[in-house]
Amino acid sequence: MEAFYTRHCTVTADGSHTLYLPALGEHYHSANGAVTESRHVFLKHGFDLIAKDRKHIRILEVGFGTGLNAILTLERAVRVNAAVEYVTVEPYPLNIDEAKVVSNSHFVAEGSFNEQFLYMHAVKAGERAAISPDFSLLKEEVRIQDYDLPANYFHLVYHDAFAPQFQQEMWTVEVFKKLFSAMLPGGILTTYCAKGSVKRALKEAGFLLSHPEGPPGKREMTVASKEVRK
């Protein structure tokens, strides 16, 4: 869709960069702080929870976008000595010039992971790459609806699609049932969205929900758990 390819770099409230889609009137991240939002929603209420109990973590990201979640996850994984197998679907990938503009390298370990960040964007779709000795990345240039996911495989899902008013098809019961099936018992899905229709769809798909305080600008967010069946 052409609306997803015409995009411009903007600076968010914490000084980090994101992309803006003028055709949609939507940013890739919160204008209240891209890095702040990512660390709060996907690291604090996602990766950090899973990393408490294991040192090998399989992550699925719905919406690779600028790669911010992935590079922050690599930074955190190195810090806690965890190995990560990262799979992401993104039908509208950035080109390398766009990636350079939104690298936010000085926010991530003082720029020491910038080379890995650019490599993430250079990796060809469908080819698993070793970004570091303990972090592998598989990118697929496809919609989540069209991607065959393994059953009972992922510990963690980052659901980072555009908001429901812009991508309603990414927040349906059908999508959440697919993600639920792909997750291991005890796994969690984390997202910035806490809209009522999204909560209802997640519950119908089988998830148990909690709603921690959201990042700046949002009252709450959503953590959806796949309960362990006894």
C-alpha positions in Angstrom: 0.0 0.0 0.0 1.5 3.3 -1.1 0.5 5.0 2.2 3.1 2.8 4.1 6.0 3.8 1.8 5.9 7.6 1.9 7.4 8.3 5.3 9.5 11.0 6.9 11.7 11.0 10.0 10.6 13.0 13.0 12.0 13.6 16.5 9.9 12.4 19.5 9.6 13.9 22.9 12.6 12.0 24.4 14.8 13.0 21.5 14.7 9.7 19.7 13.6 9.4 16.1 10.7 7.7 14.5 8.9 7.7 11.1 5.8 9.6 10.2 3.3 8.5 7.6 1.6 11.7 6.2 -1.0 9.7 4.2 -2.3 8.1 7.5 -1.4 10.9 9.9 0.3 8.2 12.1 3.8 7.7 13.6 5.6 4.4 13.9 6.1 5.1 17.6 4.7 7.3 20.2 5.4 11.0 19.6 5.8 11.1 23.4 9.1 9.2 23.1 9.9 6.3 20.7 12.7 4.7 22.8 10.8 5.4 26.0 7.7 3.6 24.7 9.6 0.6 23.3 11.6 0.1 26.5 8.4 0.3 28.6 6.0 -1.8 26.6 8.2 -4.4 25.0 11.2 -4.7 27.3 9.9 -4.0 30.8 6.6 -5.7 30.3 7.7 -8.3 27.8 11.4 -9.4 27.6 12.2 -8.7 31.2 9.4 -10.9 32.4 10.3 -13.8 30.2 14.0 -13.5 30.9 13.5 -14.0 34.6 12.9 -17.7 34.0 15.0 -18.6 31.0 18.1 -17.8 29.1 17.0 -18.9 25.6 14.1 -16.9 24.4 12.1 -17.2 21.1 10.5 -13.9 20.1 8.0 -13.1 17.4 7.5 -9.5 16.5 4.5 -8.4 14.5 5.7 -5.3 12.7 9.5 -4.9 12.5 9.1 -1.2 11.5 12.2 0.8 12.3 13.9 -2.2 14.1 13.8 -0.3 17.4 12.3 -3.2 19.4 14.8 -5.6 17.9 18.0 -3.6 18.7 16.8 -2.7 22.2 16.1 -6.4 22.7 19.7 -7.2 21.6 21.0 -4.6 24.0 19.0 -6.1 26.9 19.8 -9.7 26.0 23.6 -9.0 26.0 23.2 -7.3 29.4 21.4 -10.3 31.0 23.4 -13.0 29.1 20.4 -14.4 27.2 20.3 -16.0 23.8 17.5 -14.8 21.5 15.9 -16.3 18.4 14.0 -13.4 16.9 11.4 -13.8 14.1 9.6 -10.8 12.6 7.1 -10.1 9.9 7.1 -6.8 8.1 5.4 -6.3 4.7 6.7 -2.7 4.3 10.4 -2.8 5.1 12.7 0.2 5.4 15.5 0.7 2.9 19.0 1.1 4.3 19.0 4.9 4.0 15.8 5.2 6.0 17.3 2.8 8.6 20.4 5.1 9.0 18.2 8.1 9.7 16.2 6.4 12.5 19.0 4.3 14.0 18.8 6.1 17.4 22.3 4.6 17.9 23.2 7.0 20.8 20.3 5.7 22.8 21.4 2.1 22.5 24.6 1.3 24.5 26.1 4.6 23.5 26.1 3.6 19.8 28.0 0.3 20.2 25.2 -1.6 18.4 24.8 0.6 15.4 26.6 -1.9 13.1 24.2 -4.7 14.3 21.2 -2.4 13.8 22.1 -1.7 10.2 22.8 -5.3 9.6 19.3 -6.2 10.8 17.9 -4.0 8.0 20.3 -5.4 5.4 19.3 -9.1 6.1 17.4 -10.6 3.2 13.8 -11.7 3.8 13.6 -15.5 4.6 17.3 -15.8 5.5 18.2 -16.3 9.2 21.2 -14.3 10.2 23.4 -14.2 13.2 23.3 -10.6 14.4 25.6 -11.5 17.3 26.8 -14.9 18.6 23.6 -15.2 20.7 21.1 -13.3 18.7 19.7 -14.6 15.4 17.2 -12.8 13.2 14.7 -14.1 10.6 12.7 -11.4 8.8 9.8 -12.2 6.6 8.4 -9.6 4.1 4.8 -10.7 4.6 1.6 -10.0 6.5 1.1 -12.1 9.7 -2.2 -13.3 8.2 -0.2 -14.9 5.4 2.7 -16.4 7.4 2.7 -20.0 8.6 3.7 -20.0 12.2 4.9 -23.0 14.2 2.6 -24.2 17.0 3.6 -23.8 20.6 7.0 -22.2 19.8 7.4 -18.6 21.0 7.9 -17.5 24.5 7.1 -13.8 23.7 5.2 -11.8 21.1 5.7 -8.1 20.5 2.5 -7.0 18.8 3.5 -3.6 17.4 1.2 -3.1 14.4 -0.2 0.3 13.6 -3.2 1.3 15.8 -6.5 -0.3 15.1 -8.0 2.8 13.4 -5.2 2.5 10.8 -4.8 -1.3 10.6 -7.9 -2.9 12.0 -7.1 -6.2 10.3 -4.1 -6.6 12.6 -6.2 -6.6 15.8 -8.8 -9.3 15.0 -9.8 -12.4 16.9 -8.4 -14.4 14.0 -5.0 -12.9 14.2 -4.9 -13.3 18.0 -5.9 -16.9 17.7 -3.1 -17.5 15.3 -0.6 -15.9 17.7 -2.1 -17.8 20.7 -1.5 -21.1 18.9 2.1 -20.1 18.0 2.9 -19.3 21.7 4.1 -21.7 24.3 2.0 -22.2 27.5 3.1 -19.5 29.9 4.1 -17.2 27.0 3.1 -13.6 26.8 2.0 -11.1 24.2 2.7 -7.4 24.9 1.3 -4.4 23.1 0.9 -0.6 23.6 -2.8 -0.9 22.8 -5.5 -1.1 25.4 -8.6 -0.3 23.3 -11.8 -2.1 24.3 -12.2 -3.9 21.0 -8.7 -5.2 21.2 -9.2 -6.4 24.8 -12.3 -8.3 23.8 -10.6 -9.9 20.8 -7.6 -11.1 22.9 -10.0 -12.6 25.5 -12.0 -14.4 22.8 -8.7 -15.8 21.4 -8.0 -17.3 24.8 -5.6 -14.9 26.5 -5.6 -13.8 30.1 -5.2 -10.0 30.3 -3.5 -7.5 32.6 -3.2 -3.8 32.0 -0.1 -2.2 33.5 0.4 1.6 33.4 1.2 2.7 29.9 4.2 4.7 28.6 4.0 8.5 28.5 0.8 9.6 26.9 -1.1 6.4 27.6 -3.0 5.5 30.7 -2.5 1.8 30.3 -1.2 -0.9 28.0 -1.9 -4.7 27.6 0.0 -7.8 28.5 -1.8 -11.0 27.3 -0.8 -14.3 28.8 -1.3 -17.9 27.5 -2.1 -19.7 30.6 -0.5 -23.0 31.4 -3.1 -25.8 31.1 -3.1 -28.1 34.1 
